Amino acid sequence: MAALEMAQSASEAPIAVWAVDLSARNLRLQQEAGVAIRVLLRRAPYRILPVFLYARPPEQPDFQDWAQLRAEELAEGAGVPDGTLLPIELIEVVDWTLANRVSELLAVAHRNQAQLIFVSTRVHGFKRWFFGSFADALSLKSDIPAFIVNPHWVDLEWAKPLRRGNMDFEEVLFPTDLSDVSHEHFEHIIHFAAQSGLKVSLFHKYGNEFGTPWDFDLVPNAGFDNPTNEELVEIRRKLGGWSKEGESVGVHVRVEIDAENTSLVDSLLRRSELTSCIVALAGRSTRIEAIMLGSVTRQLIRQAAAPVWILPEMKKELRRPGESL
């Protein structure tokens, strides 16, 4: 491809917003999260728009120049390819509440017609549970897909080679209850997988750890603690049909049925550590569910080491990477 054609292709790539914290003393953890961005860019072309939300400007003489240099340092440390980083946007948030920060980030994403939002988790333990997590709040409110990365994901055995640049994501792990809503998300996933060359693993688990369908995209509406042969046949028939849909667009779809006596969260956490995967989840939990028991989606955001791809409620068709806006 000629240099001019490559430049035109890059300029037409969709935008992904990257929420960065430039005030942190050590950028290492964010650089580790940025490695996931670098690896994803191999599969899907994006222009990366760094966004820094702040309550008051750091004491820097040339704030804009300092922030741009800091963002470039962060991208370089993560191995983000040259030419993909856009000029940073600096957003002052006067009312420094969780809701306002999420709203401001989404406003930037909508203004730039972003198709994806990258964010990394940082705070852990009781403080995070009590004050709320930015990533949790984003998963509840965003109508744009979000890619949430635990900075310690590179400590996984399968992820270590990613840091050296000689490994790639292999698959999207998608837990499903086989509902119509889940199927809509699956259709988006297989089209993304077809464009990016990824495999898809459909993961279905018997049982309901809460006894109530708290998160309908992940927990079956009816329990299958002791499934009958007829139920198993029907589940396998549906999963097989979904698998054929993937195969029809050139995506290899693997079907996994987990009947072990473990919680759904534990099963998914264990499964996500086995392969170089992205875990795709639906961000459809309500605040009441989160307060009462904590949804599967939010628990996985907090605990999963593998990157988590949050798909919003399908109020409108999600744009796919590479499609015109």
Contacts in CASP RR format, 6 or more apart in sequence:
PFRMAT RR
TARGET T0000
AUTHOR 0000-0000-0000
METHOD contacts of the structure
MODEL  1
MAALEMAQSASEAPIAVWAVDLSARNLRLQQEAGVAIRVLLRRAPYRILP
VFLYARPPEQPDFQDWAQLRAEELAEGAGVPDGTLLPIELIEVVDWTLAN
RVSELLAVAHRNQAQLIFVSTRVHGFKRWFFGSFADALSLKSDIPAFIVN
PHWVDLEWAKPLRRGNMDFEEVLFPTDLSDVSHEHFEHIIHFAAQSGLKV
SLFHKYGNEFGTPWDFDLVPNAGFDNPTNEELVEIRRKLGGWSKEGESVG
VHVRVEIDAENTSLVDSLLRRSELTSCIVALAGRSTRIEAIMLGSVTRQL
IRQAAAPVWILPEMKKELRRPGESL
1 9 0 8 1.000
9 45 0 8 1.000
10 45 0 8 1.000
10 47 0 8 1.000
10 83 0 8 1.000
10 84 0 8 1.000
11 47 0 8 1.000
13 45 0 8 1.000
13 46 0 8 1.000
13 47 0 8 1.000
13 84 0 8 1.000
13 322 0 8 1.000
14 45 0 8 1.000
14 46 0 8 1.000
14 47 0 8 1.000
14 113 0 8 1.000
14 114 0 8 1.000
14 115 0 8 1.000
14 116 0 8 1.000
14 319 0 8 1.000
14 321 0 8 1.000
14 322 0 8 1.000
14 323 0 8 1.000
14 325 0 8 1.000
15 46 0 8 1.000
15 47 0 8 1.000
15 48 0 8 1.000
15 49 0 8 1.000
15 86 0 8 1.000
15 112 0 8 1.000
15 113 0 8 1.000
15 114 0 8 1.000
15 115 0 8 1.000
16 37 0 8 1.000
16 46 0 8 1.000
16 47 0 8 1.000
16 48 0 8 1.000
16 49 0 8 1.000
16 114 0 8 1.000
16 115 0 8 1.000
16 116 0 8 1.000
16 117 0 8 1.000
16 118 0 8 1.000
16 147 0 8 1.000
17 49 0 8 1.000
17 51 0 8 1.000
17 105 0 8 1.000
17 108 0 8 1.000
17 109 0 8 1.000
17 112 0 8 1.000
17 114 0 8 1.000
17 116 0 8 1.000
17 117 0 8 1.000
17 118 0 8 1.000
18 34 0 8 1.000
18 37 0 8 1.000
18 48 0 8 1.000
18 49 0 8 1.000
18 50 0 8 1.000
18 51 0 8 1.000
18 117 0 8 1.000
18 118 0 8 1.000
18 119 0 8 1.000
19 51 0 8 1.000
19 53 0 8 1.000
19 105 0 8 1.000
19 117 0 8 1.000
19 118 0 8 1.000
19 119 0 8 1.000
19 120 0 8 1.000
19 134 0 8 1.000
20 30 0 8 1.000
20 50 0 8 1.000
20 51 0 8 1.000
20 52 0 8 1.000
20 71 0 8 1.000
20 74 0 8 1.000
20 88 0 8 1.000
21 30 0 8 1.000
21 52 0 8 1.000
21 122 0 8 1.000
22 52 0 8 1.000
22 58 0 8 1.000
22 67 0 8 1.000
22 70 0 8 1.000
22 71 0 8 1.000
22 74 0 8 1.000
23 54 0 8 1.000
23 58 0 8 1.000
24 30 0 8 1.000
27 70 0 8 1.000
27 73 0 8 1.000
27 74 0 8 1.000
27 77 0 8 1.000
29 120 0 8 1.000
29 122 0 8 1.000
29 151 0 8 1.000
29 152 0 8 1.000
30 74 0 8 1.000
30 78 0 8 1.000
30 120 0 8 1.000
30 151 0 8 1.000
31 74 0 8 1.000
31 77 0 8 1.000
31 78 0 8 1.000
32 78 0 8 1.000
32 151 0 8 1.000
32 152 0 8 1.000
32 153 0 8 1.000
32 154 0 8 1.000
33 78 0 8 1.000
33 118 0 8 1.000
33 120 0 8 1.000
33 149 0 8 1.000
33 150 0 8 1.000
33 151 0 8 1.000
33 153 0 8 1.000
34 74 0 8 1.000
34 75 0 8 1.000
34 78 0 8 1.000
34 79 0 8 1.000
34 80 0 8 1.000
34 118 0 8 1.000
34 120 0 8 1.000
34 149 0 8 1.000
35 78 0 8 1.000
35 79 0 8 1.000
35 154 0 8 1.000
35 162 0 8 1.000
35 163 0 8 1.000
36 118 0 8 1.000
36 147 0 8 1.000
36 149 0 8 1.000
36 153 0 8 1.000
36 162 0 8 1.000
36 307 0 8 1.000
37 48 0 8 1.000
37 78 0 8 1.000
37 80 0 8 1.000
37 118 0 8 1.000
37 147 0 8 1.000
37 149 0 8 1.000
38 78 0 8 1.000
38 79 0 8 1.000
38 80 0 8 1.000
38 81 0 8 1.000
39 162 0 8 1.000
39 165 0 8 1.000
39 168 0 8 1.000
39 169 0 8 1.000
40 46 0 8 1.000
40 147 0 8 1.000
40 169 0 8 1.000
40 278 0 8 1.000
40 307 0 8 1.000
41 48 0 8 1.000
41 80 0 8 1.000
41 81 0 8 1.000
41 84 0 8 1.000
42 168 0 8 1.000
43 168 0 8 1.000
43 169 0 8 1.000
43 196 0 8 1.000
43 197 0 8 1.000
43 198 0 8 1.000
44 192 0 8 1.000
44 195 0 8 1.000
44 196 0 8 1.000
44 321 0 8 1.000
44 322 0 8 1.000
45 321 0 8 1.000
45 322 0 8 1.000
46 84 0 8 1.000
46 115 0 8 1.000
46 116 0 8 1.000
46 321 0 8 1.000
47 84 0 8 1.000
47 85 0 8 1.000
47 86 0 8 1.000
48 75 0 8 1.000
48 80 0 8 1.000
48 84 0 8 1.000
48 85 0 8 1.000
48 86 0 8 1.000
48 118 0 8 1.000
49 86 0 8 1.000
49 88 0 8 1.000
49 89 0 8 1.000
49 108 0 8 1.000
49 112 0 8 1.000
49 114 0 8 1.000
50 71 0 8 1.000
50 74 0 8 1.000
50 75 0 8 1.000
50 85 0 8 1.000
50 86 0 8 1.000
50 88 0 8 1.000
50 89 0 8 1.000
51 88 0 8 1.000
51 89 0 8 1.000
51 91 0 8 1.000
51 105 0 8 1.000
51 108 0 8 1.000
52 67 0 8 1.000
52 71 0 8 1.000
52 88 0 8 1.000
52 89 0 8 1.000
52 90 0 8 1.000
52 91 0 8 1.000
53 91 0 8 1.000
53 93 0 8 1.000
53 101 0 8 1.000
53 104 0 8 1.000
53 105 0 8 1.000
54 90 0 8 1.000
54 91 0 8 1.000
54 92 0 8 1.000
54 93 0 8 1.000
55 92 0 8 1.000
55 93 0 8 1.000
55 94 0 8 1.000
55 96 0 8 1.000
56 92 0 8 1.000
57 63 0 8 1.000
57 92 0 8 1.000
58 66 0 8 1.000
60 66 0 8 1.000
60 67 0 8 1.000
63 90 0 8 1.000
64 88 0 8 1.000
64 90 0 8 1.000
67 88 0 8 1.000
67 90 0 8 1.000
68 87 0 8 1.000
68 88 0 8 1.000
71 85 0 8 1.000
71 88 0 8 1.000
72 85 0 8 1.000
75 85 0 8 1.000
89 108 0 8 1.000
91 104 0 8 1.000
91 105 0 8 1.000
91 108 0 8 1.000
93 100 0 8 1.000
93 101 0 8 1.000
93 104 0 8 1.000
98 131 0 8 1.000
98 132 0 8 1.000
98 134 0 8 1.000
98 137 0 8 1.000
99 137 0 8 1.000
99 141 0 8 1.000
101 134 0 8 1.000
101 137 0 8 1.000
102 134 0 8 1.000
102 137 0 8 1.000
102 138 0 8 1.000
102 141 0 8 1.000
102 142 0 8 1.000
103 141 0 8 1.000
105 117 0 8 1.000
105 138 0 8 1.000
106 117 0 8 1.000
106 138 0 8 1.000
106 141 0 8 1.000
106 142 0 8 1.000
106 143 0 8 1.000
106 144 0 8 1.000
108 114 0 8 1.000
109 117 0 8 1.000
109 144 0 8 1.000
110 144 0 8 1.000
113 325 0 8 1.000
114 144 0 8 1.000
115 144 0 8 1.000
115 145 0 8 1.000
115 319 0 8 1.000
115 321 0 8 1.000
115 325 0 8 1.000
116 144 0 8 1.000
116 145 0 8 1.000
116 146 0 8 1.000
116 147 0 8 1.000
116 321 0 8 1.000
117 138 0 8 1.000
117 142 0 8 1.000
117 144 0 8 1.000
117 145 0 8 1.000
117 146 0 8 1.000
117 147 0 8 1.000
118 146 0 8 1.000
118 147 0 8 1.000
118 149 0 8 1.000
119 134 0 8 1.000
119 135 0 8 1.000
119 138 0 8 1.000
119 146 0 8 1.000
119 147 0 8 1.000
119 148 0 8 1.000
119 149 0 8 1.000
120 135 0 8 1.000
120 148 0 8 1.000
120 149 0 8 1.000
120 150 0 8 1.000
120 151 0 8 1.000
121 133 0 8 1.000
121 135 0 8 1.000
121 148 0 8 1.000
121 149 0 8 1.000
121 150 0 8 1.000
121 151 0 8 1.000
121 301 0 8 1.000
121 302 0 8 1.000
122 151 0 8 1.000
123 131 0 8 1.000
123 133 0 8 1.000
124 302 0 8 1.000
128 302 0 8 1.000
133 301 0 8 1.000
133 302 0 8 1.000
135 146 0 8 1.000
135 148 0 8 1.000
135 301 0 8 1.000
136 290 0 8 1.000
136 298 0 8 1.000
136 301 0 8 1.000
136 302 0 8 1.000
138 146 0 8 1.000
138 148 0 8 1.000
138 310 0 8 1.000
139 146 0 8 1.000
139 148 0 8 1.000
139 283 0 8 1.000
139 285 0 8 1.000
139 297 0 8 1.000
139 298 0 8 1.000
139 301 0 8 1.000
139 310 0 8 1.000
140 283 0 8 1.000
140 285 0 8 1.000
140 287 0 8 1.000
140 290 0 8 1.000
142 310 0 8 1.000
142 312 0 8 1.000
143 312 0 8 1.000
143 313 0 8 1.000
143 315 0 8 1.000
143 316 0 8 1.000
144 312 0 8 1.000
145 309 0 8 1.000
145 310 0 8 1.000
145 311 0 8 1.000
145 312 0 8 1.000
145 318 0 8 1.000
146 309 0 8 1.000
146 310 0 8 1.000
147 278 0 8 1.000
147 307 0 8 1.000
147 308 0 8 1.000
147 309 0 8 1.000
147 310 0 8 1.000
148 301 0 8 1.000
148 307 0 8 1.000
148 308 0 8 1.000
148 309 0 8 1.000
148 310 0 8 1.000
149 307 0 8 1.000
149 308 0 8 1.000
150 304 0 8 1.000
150 305 0 8 1.000
150 306 0 8 1.000
150 307 0 8 1.000
152 305 0 8 1.000
153 159 0 8 1.000
153 305 0 8 1.000
153 306 0 8 1.000
153 307 0 8 1.000
154 160 0 8 1.000
154 162 0 8 1.000
154 163 0 8 1.000
155 305 0 8 1.000
156 273 0 8 1.000
156 305 0 8 1.000
156 306 0 8 1.000
157 273 0 8 1.000
158 167 0 8 1.000
158 273 0 8 1.000
158 274 0 8 1.000
158 275 0 8 1.000
158 276 0 8 1.000
159 167 0 8 1.000
159 276 0 8 1.000
159 305 0 8 1.000
159 306 0 8 1.000
161 167 0 8 1.000
162 168 0 8 1.000
162 276 0 8 1.000
167 276 0 8 1.000
168 276 0 8 1.000
169 198 0 8 1.000
169 276 0 8 1.000
169 277 0 8 1.000
169 278 0 8 1.000
170 198 0 8 1.000
170 199 0 8 1.000
170 275 0 8 1.000
170 276 0 8 1.000
170 277 0 8 1.000
171 198 0 8 1.000
171 199 0 8 1.000
171 200 0 8 1.000
171 201 0 8 1.000
171 254 0 8 1.000
171 275 0 8 1.000
171 276 0 8 1.000
171 277 0 8 1.000
171 278 0 8 1.000
172 189 0 8 1.000
172 192 0 8 1.000
172 193 0 8 1.000
172 198 0 8 1.000
172 199 0 8 1.000
172 200 0 8 1.000
172 201 0 8 1.000
172 277 0 8 1.000
172 278 0 8 1.000
172 279 0 8 1.000
172 280 0 8 1.000
172 309 0 8 1.000
173 201 0 8 1.000
173 203 0 8 1.000
173 268 0 8 1.000
173 271 0 8 1.000
173 272 0 8 1.000
173 275 0 8 1.000
173 277 0 8 1.000
173 278 0 8 1.000
173 279 0 8 1.000
173 280 0 8 1.000
173 306 0 8 1.000
174 185 0 8 1.000
174 186 0 8 1.000
174 189 0 8 1.000
174 200 0 8 1.000
174 201 0 8 1.000
174 202 0 8 1.000
174 203 0 8 1.000
174 279 0 8 1.000
174 280 0 8 1.000
175 203 0 8 1.000
175 204 0 8 1.000
175 205 0 8 1.000
175 217 0 8 1.000
175 218 0 8 1.000
175 264 0 8 1.000
175 268 0 8 1.000
175 279 0 8 1.000
175 281 0 8 1.000
175 296 0 8 1.000
176 182 0 8 1.000
176 183 0 8 1.000
176 186 0 8 1.000
176 202 0 8 1.000
176 203 0 8 1.000
176 204 0 8 1.000
176 217 0 8 1.000
176 218 0 8 1.000
176 242 0 8 1.000
177 204 0 8 1.000
177 216 0 8 1.000
177 217 0 8 1.000
177 218 0 8 1.000
177 219 0 8 1.000
177 220 0 8 1.000
177 221 0 8 1.000
178 204 0 8 1.000
178 220 0 8 1.000
178 235 0 8 1.000
178 238 0 8 1.000
178 239 0 8 1.000
178 242 0 8 1.000
179 216 0 8 1.000
179 217 0 8 1.000
179 221 0 8 1.000
181 216 0 8 1.000
181 217 0 8 1.000
181 282 0 8 1.000
181 284 0 8 1.000
181 313 0 8 1.000
181 314 0 8 1.000
182 217 0 8 1.000
182 282 0 8 1.000
183 242 0 8 1.000
184 314 0 8 1.000
185 217 0 8 1.000
185 280 0 8 1.000
185 282 0 8 1.000
185 311 0 8 1.000
185 314 0 8 1.000
186 202 0 8 1.000
186 242 0 8 1.000
186 245 0 8 1.000
187 245 0 8 1.000
188 311 0 8 1.000
188 314 0 8 1.000
188 318 0 8 1.000
188 320 0 8 1.000
189 200 0 8 1.000
189 280 0 8 1.000
189 311 0 8 1.000
190 200 0 8 1.000
190 245 0 8 1.000
190 246 0 8 1.000
190 249 0 8 1.000
190 251 0 8 1.000
190 253 0 8 1.000
191 249 0 8 1.000
191 320 0 8 1.000
192 198 0 8 1.000
192 320 0 8 1.000
192 321 0 8 1.000
193 199 0 8 1.000
193 200 0 8 1.000
193 246 0 8 1.000
193 251 0 8 1.000
194 246 0 8 1.000
194 249 0 8 1.000
194 250 0 8 1.000
194 251 0 8 1.000
195 320 0 8 1.000
195 321 0 8 1.000
195 322 0 8 1.000
196 321 0 8 1.000
197 251 0 8 1.000
198 251 0 8 1.000
198 278 0 8 1.000
199 251 0 8 1.000
199 252 0 8 1.000
199 253 0 8 1.000
199 254 0 8 1.000
200 246 0 8 1.000
200 251 0 8 1.000
200 252 0 8 1.000
200 253 0 8 1.000
200 254 0 8 1.000
201 253 0 8 1.000
201 254 0 8 1.000
201 255 0 8 1.000
201 256 0 8 1.000
201 275 0 8 1.000
201 277 0 8 1.000
202 239 0 8 1.000
202 242 0 8 1.000
202 243 0 8 1.000
202 253 0 8 1.000
202 254 0 8 1.000
202 255 0 8 1.000
202 256 0 8 1.000
203 256 0 8 1.000
203 258 0 8 1.000
203 268 0 8 1.000
203 271 0 8 1.000
204 220 0 8 1.000
204 235 0 8 1.000
204 239 0 8 1.000
204 255 0 8 1.000
204 256 0 8 1.000
204 257 0 8 1.000
204 258 0 8 1.000
205 220 0 8 1.000
205 257 0 8 1.000
205 258 0 8 1.000
205 259 0 8 1.000
205 264 0 8 1.000
205 267 0 8 1.000
206 220 0 8 1.000
206 223 0 8 1.000
206 224 0 8 1.000
206 225 0 8 1.000
206 227 0 8 1.000
206 257 0 8 1.000
206 258 0 8 1.000
206 259 0 8 1.000
207 219 0 8 1.000
207 220 0 8 1.000
207 223 0 8 1.000
207 224 0 8 1.000
207 225 0 8 1.000
207 264 0 8 1.000
208 219 0 8 1.000
208 220 0 8 1.000
208 223 0 8 1.000
209 219 0 8 1.000
209 263 0 8 1.000
209 264 0 8 1.000
209 265 0 8 1.000
210 219 0 8 1.000
210 293 0 8 1.000
211 223 0 8 1.000
213 219 0 8 1.000
213 220 0 8 1.000
213 221 0 8 1.000
214 285 0 8 1.000
214 289 0 8 1.000
214 292 0 8 1.000
214 293 0 8 1.000
214 294 0 8 1.000
214 295 0 8 1.000
214 296 0 8 1.000
215 282 0 8 1.000
215 284 0 8 1.000
215 285 0 8 1.000
215 289 0 8 1.000
215 295 0 8 1.000
215 296 0 8 1.000
215 297 0 8 1.000
216 284 0 8 1.000
217 281 0 8 1.000
217 282 0 8 1.000
217 283 0 8 1.000
217 284 0 8 1.000
217 297 0 8 1.000
218 264 0 8 1.000
218 281 0 8 1.000
218 282 0 8 1.000
218 295 0 8 1.000
218 296 0 8 1.000
218 297 0 8 1.000
219 264 0 8 1.000
219 296 0 8 1.000
224 231 0 8 1.000
224 235 0 8 1.000
224 259 0 8 1.000
227 235 0 8 1.000
227 259 0 8 1.000
235 257 0 8 1.000
236 255 0 8 1.000
236 257 0 8 1.000
239 255 0 8 1.000
239 257 0 8 1.000
240 255 0 8 1.000
242 253 0 8 1.000
242 255 0 8 1.000
243 253 0 8 1.000
243 254 0 8 1.000
243 255 0 8 1.000
245 253 0 8 1.000
246 253 0 8 1.000
247 253 0 8 1.000
256 271 0 8 1.000
258 267 0 8 1.000
258 271 0 8 1.000
260 267 0 8 1.000
262 270 0 8 1.000
264 296 0 8 1.000
265 296 0 8 1.000
265 299 0 8 1.000
265 300 0 8 1.000
265 303 0 8 1.000
268 279 0 8 1.000
268 296 0 8 1.000
268 300 0 8 1.000
268 304 0 8 1.000
269 300 0 8 1.000
269 303 0 8 1.000
269 304 0 8 1.000
269 305 0 8 1.000
272 279 0 8 1.000
272 304 0 8 1.000
272 305 0 8 1.000
272 306 0 8 1.000
273 305 0 8 1.000
273 306 0 8 1.000
277 306 0 8 1.000
278 306 0 8 1.000
278 307 0 8 1.000
278 308 0 8 1.000
278 309 0 8 1.000
279 300 0 8 1.000
279 304 0 8 1.000
279 306 0 8 1.000
279 307 0 8 1.000
279 308 0 8 1.000
279 309 0 8 1.000
280 308 0 8 1.000
280 309 0 8 1.000
280 311 0 8 1.000
281 296 0 8 1.000
281 297 0 8 1.000
281 300 0 8 1.000
281 301 0 8 1.000
281 308 0 8 1.000
281 309 0 8 1.000
281 310 0 8 1.000
281 311 0 8 1.000
282 297 0 8 1.000
282 310 0 8 1.000
282 311 0 8 1.000
282 312 0 8 1.000
282 313 0 8 1.000
283 297 0 8 1.000
283 310 0 8 1.000
283 311 0 8 1.000
283 312 0 8 1.000
283 313 0 8 1.000
284 297 0 8 1.000
284 313 0 8 1.000
285 294 0 8 1.000
285 295 0 8 1.000
285 297 0 8 1.000
285 298 0 8 1.000
289 295 0 8 1.000
290 298 0 8 1.000
297 310 0 8 1.000
300 308 0 8 1.000
301 308 0 8 1.000
301 310 0 8 1.000
311 318 0 8 1.000
312 318 0 8 1.000
319 325 0 8 1.000
END
